[in-house]
Amino acid sequence: MAKEQITDWLIANSRQIKEVLLFVIVVTMGTITKMIAAIRSGSKFTLGWLVSELIMSFFVAITVYAVFDQFLAVNKLFSFMMCAWSGTFS
């Protein structure tokens, strides 16, 4: 019974799940791009640095998402790209 409930929930919320996954992927790729640029300029890569950059980028991206998607009601992909772009400036 629990397996059916989980399956039904996943099917009912598939659109929101896809949006969250796309948001996470785009922001993570923006963070990786930022880190690649920093490594090229001579910074040393550490796991702690990666985690801290991801956390900061996600907080900035959530703020940008609230402005672009919720208040301005622009295209989802555009607001995700703005989230990734602004996350690289954190």
Secondary structure, DSSP 8 states (H G I E B T S, - for coil): -HHHHHHHHHHHTHHHHHHHHHHHHHHHHHHHHHHHHHHHTT----HHHHHHHHHHHHHHHHHHHIIIIIIS---HHHHHHHHHHHHTT-
